[in-house]
Amino acid sequence: MRKIFLFSILFAFLFFGLAEGNQEGFNVPSISPSVKNIKIRLDVPLVLSPSNVNIITIKKTPITFKPFDYNFFKITKSQVITLENGNKITGEEFLREINEIEKKLNSYGYSLRDKEEEIVIQKILIKRDDLEMQRKLLRSITPFAVLQPVQNEEPMKEFKDYNFSKKWDLDLGDNNFNINISTNLEMKGKESQILTNAYALAEAGILGRKAQLIKIETNLVSGNNNGDDAKLNVYILEKKEYSKNFKTKYDLKENLRYGVDWGFPISAPVGPFNITGTFGIRGGIGLELSSNLDSLSCSISVKPSIDTKAFAEIGIDYKVASAGVGGELTILKDELLLKGSLALVLQDPLYNSFFNVSALGENNLDALSGDLYFFVKVNYLVGSKKFKAQIYEWDGFSYNTSLFNYSLNEPAYKDKVMWLVVKDIRGITPYTARNEKIDISSKRFYVEAVIGGETFSTMIPDTDGNGIADHDWVLKIPLSSRSIEVPIKIRVIQEYYARSLKFKNDLDILKGEGKDLDFILDLNTETLKGAVNEKIGKDYICTGDTNYFGERYHTITVKVTPNLEFMPASDKAK
């Protein structure tokens, strides 16, 4: 079954990144000098410590300090030495620094006399179970309607305003490394006006600091009484870099390019050593914009492409040692496509007028994948030792899916009424099918119904946290007798906590392929057909055949009826 959307919009987020300074294995994308470079440096330094990050230091039994002497290295006190890293140093200064480093290492159970040349001495703990759980549930995060106000119980109007909305939020990662993508699209059609609003945001967080990579805002109003207006704003690293206002019968085309360099001062331990420098995100952002505004018609296409990875430029206050960064950490590589358009097409006679709606959404994502480590390398003439602090290491998230694909004409004039009842919602519960306790706390349910070409939605709380909705949803459906067969799709999203993680996932309320109820209301025969096969006016119990944590299968009961009889409140609502 197809969905619909309000205006034509295209978003694509592509993130990957780089590192420089003393680097190992970093593939650094270059930023063209011809593009505008936006550089942000936060003032407040981050002091990385066990008090703000879960750092594991791999210590051994301390060793009694035994200093080196000149004879060990076959040097003299006044001799000028050129080290492997290019630094020049006297023999006296060299021996002092080497013994200072040796004493620090001995307190951790290590020595420059050890045979190992490369040692992982420290790690930031990654909760892999939590990340794996996010990855498992990732494909159940899909766009949802923005909640609409409660409908007024008023007589049916001939012309019915058109409403459609979609909101998609994706939060992945942990407190140390995370990404957030958010979009919100709404459309409204009236007799003399078409309104569209779009919002998109991409953020990335590293070690507790968050960068707003891009924010896009669009607001279009098209009318037949000179009330046309369009506003587009684009923010890069929270700076407004593009703004455009225009009126009707205007075609907009833009191709924008930016370089981004965002970071903050950092001080971090690598075992007994302390390194300082800059840590952040760097890359490029491209943005293609196109839009058309005409009488009672709006379309817009927005296509950003973003390349960013983590980078670090660090050093250490020793001549005999150097500090750097190794690995390659992709923060986000994402292509998000959202496209749509809305127009009111007037006909003769007027009651045959309709809204022309189309929309397409796809998402291809790779995020938070790779590894990143800081290192200190000690050069001491007769050898070298490298001590590594693992900052991040995981193979990340991958998510490729079609979000929606609609194209239809929705009648603007309605002359019939039906009622949709959705009740007895049971989703992810804190118990398995064998009555074993699960660490689940349910918060609320979001129910969406796409009927013909219009979207309706509501939120139902779960005050007991037991995975059962507090009450039912009763929806008044305006219909047109010109549409003999009306497509209906019902989906339910549950918001809950699993351990300390917050999730929003689609419930499986359909056996076989798919999770959502997809059926047809036949006004001639007064029957439902498809995933639901029943006469109107009768309850139909829908049960899925998959679960997430071993809980009982998810269920709802639906009914379509021409008359709304009295319905007693559910037990939870009493």
C-alpha positions in Angstrom: 0.0 0.0 0.0 1.3 3.4 -0.8 1.7 6.4 1.4 1.7 10.1 0.6 3.6 13.2 1.4 3.3 16.9 1.3 6.0 18.5 -0.7 8.9 17.4 -2.7 12.0 17.2 -0.6 15.2 15.3 -0.9 17.7 14.9 1.9 20.9 13.0 1.8 23.3 12.8 4.7 26.8 11.4 4.0 29.3 11.4 6.9 32.9 10.2 7.1 36.1 11.7 8.5 39.8 12.2 8.9 42.7 12.7 11.2 46.0 14.5 10.9 49.1 15.4 12.9 51.0 12.2 13.9 48.7 9.7 12.2 48.7 6.0 11.5 46.4 4.5 8.9 44.1 7.5 8.6 42.6 8.1 5.1 42.3 11.9 5.2 39.9 13.4 2.6 41.1 16.7 1.4 39.0 19.8 1.5 39.1 21.9 -1.7 40.6 25.4 -1.1 37.9 26.8 -3.4 35.0 26.0 -1.0 34.1 28.1 2.1 35.7 26.5 5.2 33.8 26.8 8.5 36.0 26.3 11.5 34.7 26.1 15.0 36.9 25.6 18.1 35.2 25.3 21.5 36.9 27.2 24.3 36.4 24.8 27.2 38.9 21.9 27.1 37.9 18.4 27.8 40.0 16.7 30.5 39.5 13.0 29.9 39.5 11.0 33.1 37.8 8.1 34.9 35.4 10.6 36.4 33.8 11.5 33.1 34.6 8.4 30.9 34.7 4.7 31.8 38.5 4.3 31.3 40.1 0.9 31.9 43.8 1.1 32.5 45.7 -2.2 32.1 48.1 -2.2 35.0 50.5 -4.9 36.2 52.4 -5.4 39.4 54.7 -2.4 39.9 58.4 -2.8 39.2 61.3 -1.5 41.3 62.7 1.5 39.5 66.2 0.8 38.1 67.6 3.9 36.3 69.5 3.8 33.0 73.0 5.2 32.7 75.1 6.7 29.9 76.9 3.4 29.3 73.7 1.6 28.5 73.1 3.8 25.5 76.8 4.4 24.8 76.5 8.2 24.9 78.1 11.0 26.9 76.5 13.8 28.9 77.3 16.6 26.5 76.8 14.6 23.3 74.1 16.0 20.9 71.8 13.2 19.8 69.4 13.2 16.8 66.4 11.1 17.6 64.3 9.0 15.2 61.6 11.6 15.3 64.0 14.4 14.3 64.4 16.0 17.7 67.9 17.0 18.8 68.8 16.5 22.4 71.9 16.4 24.7 72.9 13.2 26.3 72.1 14.7 29.8 68.6 15.7 28.8 68.0 12.4 27.0 68.9 10.4 30.0 66.8 12.5 32.3 63.7 12.1 30.2 64.3 8.4 29.6 64.6 7.7 33.4 61.5 9.9 34.1 59.5 7.8 31.6 61.0 4.5 32.9 59.9 5.4 36.5 56.4 6.2 35.4 56.2 2.9 33.4 57.5 0.9 36.4 54.7 2.2 38.5 52.3 0.6 36.0 54.3 -2.6 35.8 56.0 -1.9 32.5 59.6 -1.1 31.4 61.5 0.1 28.4 63.5 -3.0 28.9 60.5 -5.2 28.0 60.6 -7.1 24.7 57.1 -6.0 23.5 57.3 -3.1 21.1 53.5 -2.3 21.1 51.3 -2.3 24.2 47.6 -1.5 24.7 47.8 0.1 28.1 44.3 1.7 28.3 40.8 1.4 26.9 37.5 3.3 27.0 34.9 0.7 27.9 32.3 0.3 25.2 28.9 -1.3 26.2 28.8 -3.6 23.2 25.6 -5.3 24.4 23.8 -2.0 24.3 25.1 -1.2 20.8 24.2 -4.7 19.6 20.7 -4.2 20.9 20.4 -0.9 19.0 21.7 -2.6 15.9 19.1 -5.4 16.2 16.2 -3.0 16.6 17.4 -0.4 14.1 15.3 -1.7 11.2 12.1 -1.2 13.3 12.7 2.6 13.5 10.5 4.1 10.7 8.8 7.5 10.0 5.7 8.3 12.0 3.0 11.0 11.7 3.3 14.2 13.8 0.4 14.0 16.3 -2.6 15.9 15.2 -5.1 17.9 17.4 -8.3 16.1 18.5 -10.9 16.4 15.8 -14.0 18.5 16.5 -17.3 16.7 16.4 -18.9 19.1 13.8 -21.2 18.5 10.8 -19.4 17.1 7.7 -18.2 19.9 5.4 -18.2 19.5 1.6 -14.6 20.5 1.3 -12.2 18.6 3.7 -8.9 20.1 4.6 -6.0 17.8 3.8 -3.4 16.9 6.5 -0.3 14.8 6.2 2.9 14.6 8.3 6.0 12.4 8.8 8.6 12.6 11.5 11.7 10.4 11.7 14.3 10.4 14.5 17.3 8.2 14.6 19.6 8.2 17.7 22.5 5.7 17.7 25.5 5.1 19.9 26.5 5.7 23.5 27.4 8.7 25.7 30.9 8.8 24.1 30.2 8.5 20.4 26.7 9.0 19.0 24.8 10.4 16.0 21.3 11.9 15.7 19.3 12.4 12.5 15.9 14.1 12.7 13.4 15.1 10.0 9.9 16.5 10.3 7.7 17.1 7.3 4.2 18.4 7.3 1.7 19.4 4.7 -1.7 21.1 4.8 -4.1 21.7 2.0 -7.0 24.2 2.2 -9.5 25.6 -0.3 -7.3 28.6 -1.0 -3.9 27.7 0.4 -1.2 25.0 0.4 1.3 25.0 3.3 4.4 22.9 3.6 7.0 22.7 6.4 10.3 20.8 6.4 13.0 20.4 9.1 16.1 18.3 9.0 18.9 18.0 11.5 22.1 16.0 11.7 24.3 16.0 14.8 27.3 14.0 16.0 28.6 13.6 19.5 32.1 12.7 20.6 33.3 12.3 24.2 30.4 14.3 25.6 30.6 17.2 23.1 28.0 17.6 20.3 28.4 19.2 16.9 25.3 20.3 14.9 26.6 19.5 11.5 23.7 20.7 9.5 20.2 22.1 10.0 17.7 22.8 7.2 14.4 24.6 7.6 11.9 25.2 4.8 8.5 26.8 5.0 6.4 27.3 1.9 2.9 28.8 1.5 1.1 28.9 -1.8 -2.3 30.5 -2.3 -4.7 31.8 -5.0 -5.0 35.2 -3.4 -1.4 36.5 -3.5 -0.6 35.0 -0.2 2.5 33.1 -1.5 5.7 33.0 0.4 8.7 30.7 0.7 11.5 30.7 3.2 14.6 28.4 3.3 17.4 28.5 5.9 20.5 26.4 6.1 22.8 26.2 9.1 26.3 24.7 9.1 27.8 24.2 12.5 25.0 26.4 14.0 25.9 29.3 11.6 23.3 30.5 9.2 25.1 30.1 5.9 22.2 30.3 3.5 18.8 32.1 3.5 16.3 32.6 0.7 12.8 34.1 0.5 10.8 34.1 -2.7 7.2 34.5 -4.0 5.0 32.5 -6.4 6.0 31.3 -10.0 9.6 31.1 -8.9 12.1 28.3 -9.7 15.0 27.9 -7.2 18.2 26.0 -8.0 21.3 26.2 -5.8 24.5 24.1 -5.4 26.4 24.9 -2.2 29.7 23.5 -0.9 31.3 23.9 2.6 34.3 22.6 4.4 33.7 21.9 8.2 36.3 21.7 10.9 34.9 21.4 14.4 36.9 20.5 17.5 37.8 21.2 21.1 41.0 21.2 23.3 41.6 17.8 24.9 43.9 16.5 27.6 43.9 12.7 28.0 45.9 10.0 29.7 47.7 7.2 27.9 48.7 5.1 30.8 51.2 7.1 32.9 51.5 9.7 30.2 49.4 12.8 29.5 48.8 14.1 26.0 47.2 17.4 24.9 45.9 18.7 21.6 42.7 19.0 19.6 40.0 16.4 19.0 37.0 16.8 16.7 35.2 16.3 13.4 36.3 17.4 10.0 35.1 17.0 6.4 32.9 18.6 3.8 29.2 19.4 3.2 27.5 19.8 -0.1 23.9 21.0 -0.6 21.7 21.0 -3.7 18.5 23.0 -3.4 15.6 23.3 -5.8 12.0 24.5 -5.3 9.0 25.6 -7.2 6.1 27.7 -5.9 3.0 28.3 -7.9 -0.7 28.9 -7.3 -2.0 26.2 -5.0 1.1 24.1 -5.7 4.4 23.5 -3.8 7.5 21.4 -4.4 10.9 21.4 -2.9 14.0 19.3 -3.2 16.8 19.4 -0.6 19.9 17.2 -1.0 22.7 17.6 1.4 25.8 15.4 1.3 28.2 15.4 4.3 31.6 13.8 4.7 33.0 13.8 8.2 35.3 11.6 10.4 36.9 12.0 13.7 40.4 13.7 13.7 42.9 14.4 16.4 46.1 16.6 16.6 47.9 15.8 19.8 51.3 16.0 21.3 53.4 15.2 24.5 55.8 17.3 26.5 58.9 15.0 25.9 61.6 15.2 23.2 62.3 11.5 23.4 58.6 10.7 22.8 55.9 11.6 20.3 52.1 11.4 20.5 49.6 10.7 17.8 46.4 9.1 16.6 45.8 5.9 14.7 42.9 4.0 13.1 39.9 5.4 11.3 36.6 6.2 12.8 33.6 6.9 10.6 31.1 9.0 12.5 28.3 8.8 10.0 28.0 7.9 6.3 24.4 8.3 5.4 22.3 9.0 2.4 18.7 10.0 3.3 16.3 10.7 0.4 13.0 12.4 1.1 11.0 13.7 -1.9 7.4 14.9 -2.2 4.9 17.4 -3.7 1.4 18.7 -3.0 -1.0 20.5 -5.3 -4.7 21.3 -5.2 -6.1 20.5 -8.7 -9.4 22.3 -9.3 -12.0 20.7 -11.6 -15.3 21.5 -13.2 -17.6 20.7 -11.5 -15.7 21.9 -8.4 -16.6 18.8 -6.2 -14.4 16.7 -8.5 -11.3 18.7 -7.3 -8.5 16.7 -5.7 -5.1 16.9 -4.0 -2.3 15.5 -6.1 0.3 14.0 -3.7 3.5 12.1 -4.1 6.4 11.1 -1.8 9.5 9.0 -1.8 11.8 8.2 1.1 14.9 6.0 1.3 17.8 5.7 3.8 21.3 4.2 3.5 23.4 4.5 6.6 26.7 3.4 8.0 27.6 4.9 11.3 30.1 4.8 14.2 32.3 2.1 12.6 36.0 1.7 12.8 38.7 2.1 15.5 40.5 5.1 17.0 43.4 5.2 19.4 45.8 7.7 20.9 49.4 6.6 21.2 52.7 7.6 22.8 55.9 6.3 21.1 59.1 6.5 23.0 62.4 6.5 20.9 65.4 5.5 23.1 68.2 4.8 20.6 68.4 1.1 21.1 64.7 0.6 20.4 61.2 2.1 20.6 58.0 1.4 22.5 54.5 2.3 21.6 51.8 2.6 24.2 48.2 2.8 23.0 44.9 4.1 24.5 42.0 2.6 22.6 39.3 5.3 22.3 36.8 3.4 20.2 36.6 0.0 18.4 33.4 -1.4 16.9 32.1 -2.4 13.5 29.2 0.0 13.7 25.7 0.3 12.3 24.5 -0.4 8.8 20.9 0.4 7.7 19.5 0.4 4.1 15.8 0.7 3.7 12.9 2.2 1.8 11.0 4.5 4.1 7.9 5.1 1.9 6.8 5.5 -1.7 3.4 7.1 -2.5 1.7 8.6 -5.5 -2.1 9.3 -5.5 -4.9 11.7 -6.0 -7.0 12.4 -2.9 -10.6 13.8 -3.4 -10.9 17.2 -1.8 -14.7 17.0 -1.2 -16.1 14.4 1.2 -19.7 13.3 1.6 -19.5 10.1 3.8 -18.4 9.2 7.3 -17.0 6.0 8.8 -15.4 5.3 12.2 -12.2 3.4 12.8 -11.8 1.8 16.2 -8.3 0.5 17.3 -8.4 -1.2 20.7 -6.8 -3.9 23.0 -3.2 -3.0 22.0 -0.7 -5.4 23.5 3.0 -4.8 22.6 6.4 -5.5 24.1 5.7 -6.6 27.7 8.1 -7.0 30.7 7.5 -10.8 30.5 8.3 -13.5 28.0 5.8 -16.0 26.7 7.0 -18.3 29.5 6.4 -15.6 32.1 10.1 -14.9 32.6 10.9 -11.3 33.7 12.5 -9.0 31.1 14.1 -5.6 31.8 11.5 -3.7 29.8 9.6 -0.6 30.9 6.8 0.5 28.4 6.0 4.2 28.2 3.4 4.8 25.5 2.1 3.8 22.1 1.8 5.8 18.9 -0.9 4.7 16.5 -1.0 5.9 12.9 -3.7 5.3 10.3 -3.1 6.2 6.6 -6.5 6.3 5.1 -6.8 7.1 1.4 -4.3 9.9 1.0 -4.5 11.3 4.5 -2.7 10.6 7.8 -4.2 10.4 11.3 -2.4 9.6 14.5 -2.6 9.6 18.2 -0.6 8.8 21.4 -1.9 6.3 24.0 0.0 6.2 27.3 1.0 3.0 29.2 0.9 4.2 32.8 1.4 0.7 34.2 4.5 0.1 32.0 3.2 -3.4 31.2 3.0 -3.1 27.5 -0.8 -2.7 27.3 -2.3 0.5 26.1 -4.4 2.4 28.6 -7.3 3.1 26.3 -8.7 2.7 22.7 -8.5 5.0 19.7 -11.8 6.1 18.0 -11.3 8.0 14.7 -13.8 9.7 12.6 -13.0 9.1 8.9 -14.3 11.5 6.2 -14.7 9.8 2.8 -15.8 10.5 -0.7 -18.4 8.4 -2.5 -16.2 8.9 -5.6 -13.6 6.5 -4.0 -15.3 3.1 -4.0 -12.2 1.3 -2.6 -10.3 3.1 0.2 -6.8 1.9 1.2 -6.1 1.8 4.9 -2.8 1.1 6.7 -2.5 0.9 10.4 0.7 0.8 12.3 1.6 0.9 16.0 4.9 2.1 17.5 5.8 1.5 21.1 8.1 3.6 23.1 9.9 1.8 25.9 13.2 1.4 27.8 15.3 -1.8 27.6 17.8 -1.6 30.4 18.9 2.1 30.2 18.3 2.5 26.5 15.2 4.2 25.0 13.6 2.7 21.9 10.7 3.3 19.5 9.9 0.3 17.5 7.1 -0.9 15.2 5.0 -3.6 16.6 4.4 -6.7 14.5 0.6 -6.9 14.1 0.5 -9.0 10.9 1.5 -12.6 10.3 3.9 -13.2 7.4 5.7 -10.5 5.5 5.5 -7.0 6.9 4.3 -5.7 10.3 1.6 -3.2 9.5 -2.1 -3.9 8.7 -2.7 -3.1 5.1 -6.3 -3.5 3.8 -9.0 -2.1 1.6 -12.4 -0.7 2.7 -14.9 -1.5 -0.1 -17.8 0.9 0.2 -20.0 -0.9 -2.3 -19.9 -4.3 -0.5 -19.3 -2.8 3.0 -16.4 -5.3 3.5 -12.7 -5.1 4.4 -10.3 -7.2 2.3 -6.6 -7.7 2.4 -4.8 -8.2 5.7 -8.2 -7.8 7.3 -11.1 -9.8 5.8 -14.4 -9.0 7.6 -17.7 -7.3 7.3 -17.7 -3.7 8.5 -19.1 -3.3 12.0 -17.3 -6.4 13.4 -14.2 -6.7 15.5 -11.1 -8.2 13.9 -8.2 -9.4 16.1 -4.8 -9.0 14.5 -1.7 -10.9 15.8 1.8 -10.9 14.5 4.3 -13.7 14.5 7.6 -12.1 15.6 8.9 -10.5 18.8 12.0 -8.7 20.0 12.7 -10.1 23.5 10.8 -13.4 23.6 7.6 -11.6 24.7 4.1 -12.8 23.6 3.2 -11.9 20.0 1.8 -8.3 19.6 -1.9 -7.9 19.1 -4.5 -5.3 18.3 -8.3 -5.3 17.5 -9.7 -3.1 14.7 -13.2 -2.3 13.5 -14.6 -0.1 10.8 -18.2 0.9 11.3 -20.7 3.4 9.9 -22.2 3.9 13.3 -20.4 4.6 16.6 -22.2 2.7 19.3 -21.5 3.2 23.0 -18.2 1.7 24.0 -17.3 1.0 27.7 -13.9 2.2 28.9 -11.1 -0.3 29.1 -10.1 -1.6 32.5 -7.0 0.6 32.6 -9.0 3.7 31.7 -11.6 3.1 34.5 
